[in-house]
Amino acid sequence: MAVSERIRNLPVSSIRKLIPISNATKARGVKVYHLNIGDPDIRTPQVMLDALRNWSNPVIKYAPSQGTPEFLKACLSYYHKLGFEFLETSDIITTVGASEAMTFAFLAITGVDDEILTFEPFYSNYSVVAGTTGIKLVAVPTTLQNGFHLPSREVIESRITPRTKAILLCNPGNPTGTVFRRDEVELLVKIAKERNLYLISDEPYREYAFDTKTVSILEFMKDSPQNLILLDSLSKRYSLCGARLGMFITRNTSLIQGVMKLAMSRLSGGIIDQAVGTKLTEVSDDYIKEVIQEYKQRRDFLYNALKSIPGVDLPIPEGAFYVMVSLPVRDADHFAKWLLEHFTDNNETVMIAPGQGFYNTPGVGMNQVRIAYVLNISDLKRSVELLRKGLEQYSKVQAKL
């Protein structure tokens, strides 16, 4: 039996596609350091772990399609604390991670073959969501040389066509670690308003900005309620990746009503997950401050360590916990596989995410990789050492071919 053309044409996640090779490597008894995936090792807040352990309801029922009232109120408390008191629970729909929020957004604002602009390199799963919803992602190029910040207004607008329905921004950026400046966010708000487009801002890393504060799309939502959409998640903020807690937020009442139809069609998110997430109001402010400081220390170490490797180039990541790195190789995908299949040092190796999967433009990013600095400093040091030795050995192997 044949599978659908849609499924055949979907790209494979650049982050996860090498997992079968990694699993085979581990089965040989080799330790693999994972720099390929943004799955933090930071401990989940104790109050949330306690909520999970203390779940006592004898029946695990459906949650309301919009989300449990307790979770929605907790989210609202978080946004009000940030200074966005105009938001109401009616503006929020709980989703199964930010990925479902994105799927809802794409389905709600586009038709088949419509287009959404985004900035490459971009989170590779954007391509998968675009493929499943039948729309086209149009890539606007950014460059490593300027830290992957936005190009000029002229370049952005040159990609807009009659089929363009939205602009999508991840801020702080995955996979780049770029924190977009106020003038950049304001520019996109202006373009969206003038061109009658939606602006979708994907902000799960909002707190993780090391040198400047993140400019959230929420700062503009009070005055521009119709065309602004926020995608958010608790996954990275509280080390809750497995809880799958996301939010779709807009003040456009017609849009929120439409997305509620999608929310009802999948019945609900997890009620236990939301019980855990509700405890976000009891998480100490010190927790986030300490996590930010930990990631900043990792960022500083990783940047300096990678810059010391001959032929490696990267901008200093400004936020999130990712960085796109240019390596002295022709094909980073081949190199990443080679590290897993043919390289070990003291029975250890390292796993990285090939960069090409974060681009739409053919041939771009071939020598780049995304590194997620979600390991402690000790493991990061060993990972960089393995990467350095791997590059040295790989260059000798390639020279013989």
Secondary structure as GFF3:
##gff-version 3
##sequence-region A 1 401
A	DSSP	alpha_helix	5	9	.	.	.	ID=ss1
A	DSSP	alpha_helix	19	27	.	.	.	ID=ss2
A	DSSP	beta_strand	31	34	.	.	.	ID=ss3
A	DSSP	alpha_helix	46	53	.	.	.	ID=ss4
A	DSSP	alpha_helix	69	81	.	.	.	ID=ss5
A	DSSP	three_ten_helix	89	91	.	.	.	ID=ss6
A	DSSP	beta_strand	92	95	.	.	.	ID=ss7
A	DSSP	alpha_helix	97	109	.	.	.	ID=ss8
A	DSSP	beta_strand	115	120	.	.	.	ID=ss9
A	DSSP	alpha_helix	125	133	.	.	.	ID=ss10
A	DSSP	beta_strand	136	141	.	.	.	ID=ss11
A	DSSP	three_ten_helix	144	146	.	.	.	ID=ss12
A	DSSP	alpha_helix	153	158	.	.	.	ID=ss13
A	DSSP	beta_strand	164	170	.	.	.	ID=ss14
A	DSSP	alpha_helix	182	194	.	.	.	ID=ss15
A	DSSP	beta_strand	198	202	.	.	.	ID=ss16
A	DSSP	alpha_helix	218	221	.	.	.	ID=ss17
A	DSSP	beta_strand	228	233	.	.	.	ID=ss18
A	DSSP	three_ten_helix	241	243	.	.	.	ID=ss19
A	DSSP	beta_strand	246	249	.	.	.	ID=ss20
A	DSSP	alpha_helix	253	265	.	.	.	ID=ss21
A	DSSP	alpha_helix	271	277	.	.	.	ID=ss22
A	DSSP	three_ten_helix	278	282	.	.	.	ID=ss23
A	DSSP	alpha_helix	285	307	.	.	.	ID=ss24
A	DSSP	beta_strand	322	326	.	.	.	ID=ss25
A	DSSP	alpha_helix	332	341	.	.	.	ID=ss26
A	DSSP	beta_strand	348	351	.	.	.	ID=ss27
A	DSSP	beta_strand	353	354	.	.	.	ID=ss28
A	DSSP	three_ten_helix	355	358	.	.	.	ID=ss29
A	DSSP	beta_strand	368	372	.	.	.	ID=ss30
A	DSSP	alpha_helix	377	400	.	.	.	ID=ss31
###
